[in-house]
Amino acid sequence: MEIVTLQPIVALIAGILILVMPRVLNYIVAFYLIFIGLVGLFPDLFTRIAGGG
C-alpha cells in the first residue's frame, strides 16, 4: 500500500476514535504524529514491511 493512501486512512481512523473516545485525544494525536514522522523519515520502511519490495 502506498504511503500516500495510508496517511488519509490513519487520519480517518484517528478522527473516528477522537469522536468516539474524546478522553484519549492526547494519545491518538501523539501516535498519529509519531506515525507521520516515521513515514516522513523512513518512507521505504513501511513499503518493505507491507511487502512492496
C-alpha angles and dihedrals in degrees: 000000000000119000089232090064095038097060097058090047091053090047091050093050091047091050092050092048091051090052093047098040111022092172091071093054094116093053095045092050092046094050091045093052092047091050094049090046092052091047089051095048098040109025093162093053095073095042090053092049091050090053097255092136 
